[in-house]
């Protein structure tokens, strides 16, 4: 089993990377962060990822590399695009990353990576049964983990409630857009999470995204069957999850 791996987290505004200790989840290097190129086009983003891998000094070809990205991904192809160029839709992304980096990678959705990281190293460590990770930001990202096994590509932020794609009402961006108080936003979150619980019976719900640092303002206002807790890994979750998934999928690991 690999002892360390590279994790790269691609977002709409920034691209971050580090080498991760796979036992503890700690970052073994400083986190390198660069702005996402304007327009978010494939060649430009891949070039920045190569810069980060080069700056990390990853000269060991056997070290697993994981890359997480804001899209549904199947067989290395990006099927959607959130806050990046629409050119990613239906694009053979994993192939381009591997050709540019000159090595195999593990390519995964960003919310899936964050959810897996919370399972390995954070709030869901050791939890049996179904855990749902939700990230509240520009939209609502989700990840499903059952008995520690990631179920990929769950886009449950797009649940339709009252005829609307409800991430347009309940995301943190919607709170800011509509200038909602914590109490009024919590009412929308209550509707979203109650609907989620009507479809699934999670043991635990984790809330991530930058707003999770203000969890005391809104989580106590929610009344749900499942326990709901803030994410613990914050901005490093994508890096840590991408690295851990790369190692777990590496046939040599």
PyMOL commands that set and color helices and strands:
alter all, ss='L'
color gray80, all
select helices_A, chain A and resi 42-55+86-88+93-101+110-121+156-158+167-170+172-177+182-199+210-217+219-221+234-249
alter helices_A, ss='H'
color red, helices_A
select strands_A, chain A and resi 4-10+14-21+32-35+65-69+73-74+77-78+106-109+130-136+140-146+149-151+160-161+164-165+204-208+227-230
alter strands_A, ss='S'
color yellow, strands_A
deselect
rebuild
show_as cartoon
